[in-house]
Amino acid sequence: MSKLRAAVPLLAILPLLTACGSRITVQVTADEAAAEPVDDLEVQFIPFDRDSLFAVITGQAATPEPPIPADLEQASLTEQDLRDRWSTAESSWNNVRDSMRAITTQLDNLDDRSREYRELFDRFGDLEDRERALDRQRQAAFDEFNEMQLATQQRVDSICIVIDSWEEAAFAGYGDLESDLLTALGREVLADTTDADGVAWAPASGGPWWVHARVNTAAGELYWNVMVDEASSDTLRLGPGNADLRQGVRQRC
């Protein structure tokens, strides 16, 4: 792609700069309910809207972006649902097994003639029946997931090769375009890695900035591209609520 063709659309990407603030701090969580922090995750602080730049490049590509067949996309989503069902069944089975191990430890330290021993022994028998039922459920869930995965994997691999090839050609000049933008702005892309509390920060003066990160979860890929008007002392929270959830074939490519 020539720089001349991209020059006019890119004018809309250049932000109006301000001069306040000197730091952007973010905290990343992947689960809204548990609020567990995500550590060891790279967070980028970008002085322009990278998604808008991607849209410009995509719109000016020599050929349209390859479409994902609707039936394959649906099959991929179904496969993910089956994987989640299997994971849930596996977790339930493991929980029961943990309870059985705990009871076994208790029984080993009790007099087998005692009332407590008999009650625990009966409880163990109930859990044993439950464990066998859950074992059958988890195996059935795995078989269903595995069958769907085997049926779709080859088609997914094929479309991913097509998409990767298209992106390689369409985005060949991305590095030069980004360099031109950063030169025009007189700024640079900053990055940091989240600590054990899920916190990352950058000495990002002025604004606006776009905070970018991505992380894979059981539900799909969480993708953040959040604009911050200007650096401040407030902490920006990145969680499922302000992320794009990416599922299906594109998450696997």
N, C-alpha and C positions, 0 to 999 in steps of 0.2 A: 504494500500500500504506500502511495506517495505521501510525503508529509504535507504537500499542498492540499490534497484532498481532505486530509484530517484537520487542517488548520482552522477552518471556519467553525465546524461543529465543536471543536475543543475550546473555543472561546467561552462557551457556556459552562465549561467545567471549571475554569479558573475562578477561584473564590475571591470574594472581597475580603482583604486581610484586615485584621484588627491587631492591636498591640497590647492587650491586657493579658494578665495571667502568665504563669511560667511553668506549670506542671499539670499533667493529666494522669489521674490515678484510676485504675479500673479493677473490679473484682469479678471473676468469672465463676458462675455456677451452672451446672448442666441439668440440674433437677430442681424444679421450682419448689416442690414440697419438701424434699430433704435438705435443700440449700447446701449441698455438699460442694466445697470449692474444687475447682479444676486446677491442679498444679502442673508445672512443667509444660505449659502451653505458650506458644509464641503469640504475642499480641503486637500488631503493627499499628502505627500511628501515621496516617497518610494525609498529606496536605491538599488532596483533591479527591473527588468522588471516583474511585476506581471503577465502580460498576457503570457509571456513565461513560467512562472511557471504553469499557468493554462493549457497551451498547453501540457506540460510534463505530468501533472496529467491526463488530458483527454486521451492522447495517451497510458497511462499505466493502464487505468481503466479496471476492470475485464470484463465489457461489453461495447459495443459502445454506444456513446451518442444517445439517442432516436431521430429519425428524425421527423421533422414536416411535415405532409402531404402537398404536393404542393398546393392542392386545398384549404386547410384550410388557408395556408399562404396568398394565393391570396384573399380569402374571407376577411381575417383580414385587408389587405391593402385596399380593396374596402370599407370596413366598415369605416376605418379611413378617406378615401376621402369623404364619405357621411357625416361623422361627421363634417369635415371641411366645406362642402357645407352648412350644417345646421347652423354652427356657423357664417359663413359669412352672410347668410340670416337673422339670428337673429340680428346681428350687424347693418345691413342696416335698418331693421325695427325699432330698437331702436333709430338710428340716426334721422330718420324721426319723430318719436314721440317726441324726444327732441326738434326738430325744431318747431313742432306744439305747444308744451308747451311754448316755448319762444315767439311765435307769440301771443298766448293767453294772456300772461302777458303784452305784448305791447298793445294789443287791449283794455285791461282793463283800460289803462291809456290814451286812446285817445278819442276824440270826434267822435261819430259814424257818424257824418255828414261830417267829414273831408275827404280829398282826400287820405291821408295816411292811414286812417282807411279802406277805401274801397279797396285800393291796397293790404293791409295786409290781409283783409278778403278774397279776391280772392285767394291770395297766400295760405291761410289756406285751402281753398276748394281744390286747386290742390294737396296739401300735403295729404289731407284726402283721396283722391282717390288713391294716391301713397301708403299711409299706408295700405289701405285695400288690395291692390294688393300684397304688400310685406308680409302682414300677411298670405295670402294664400300660398305664396311661401315658407315662413319659416315653415309653418305647413306641407306642402307637403314634404319638405326636412327632417323634423324631422321624419315623418312617414316612409320615405324610409330608413333612418338611423336606426330607431328603429326596423323595420322589419328585416333588415340584422343582427343587433345585437342579436336579439332573435334567429335567425336561426343559429348563429355561437357560441354563448356564451357557450353552454353546451359542444361542442366539444373542445373549447379552454380550458375550465376548466379541462376537462379530460386529455388533453395532458400536461397541466401544472402540474397536479398531478404526471404524469409519469416522467416528467423532474425533478421536485423537488425531487422525490424519488431517481432517478439516481444520481443527484448531491450530495445528502446527503451521499450516499454510496461512490461515487467516490472521494469526497473531504473531507472525514472523517479525513484524516491525514494532511490536509492543515496547521492547526495551528502549528503542530510539524515541518513541513518542513520550514515554514516561520521563526520559531524561530531558526532553525539550520542555515538558511541563514543569519539572522541578527547577530547571534553569530559569524559566519565566517567573516562577514564584520566588526564587531565591531561597528555597527551603529543601529539606530532604526527608526521606522516609525514615522514621524512627521505629525501634522495636525493643521489646523486653519480654522476658519469660516469667510466667506467673510463679510465685513462691508457694509454700505449703498452704497458705491461706487463700490461694487463688488470686493474689494481688500482683499487678504489674503496673509500671508507670513510665512516663517519659517526660523529659524536660522540654515540653512542647509549648513554646510561647506563642501568643496570638491565637488566631484561628480564622476560619473553622478548620477542624481536623476530622478525619473519618477513622474511627477505631475499627480495626478489622481483626477477626479471629474465626476459627472454625474448629469444631470438635465432633467426633462421631459418638453417637449414643445409641441405645437400643431402639429408640423411636426413629432415628435417622440422623443426618448431619445437621448440626446447628451452625448457621452461618451468620456472622455479625458484620454489618457495615454501618455503624452508627455515627451520625454526625454530632460533633461537639462544637458549639458556636465559638467558644473560646476556652482556653485553659483556665482551670479554677482549682480551689482547694477541695471541692466536692468530689466524692468517689462515684464514678459511673459504674452501675451494676449491669453486667452482661449476663443474661439468663434466657431461658426459653421464651419469656414474654416479649423480648425485643430482638429475637433472632428469627431468621427465615429457616423453616424446617425443610430440608431437602431429602426427599425419599425416592425410592424407585431406581430406575436404571442409571440415572445420572449420578446418584450417590455411589454406584458401584464402578463407574468408569474412572 
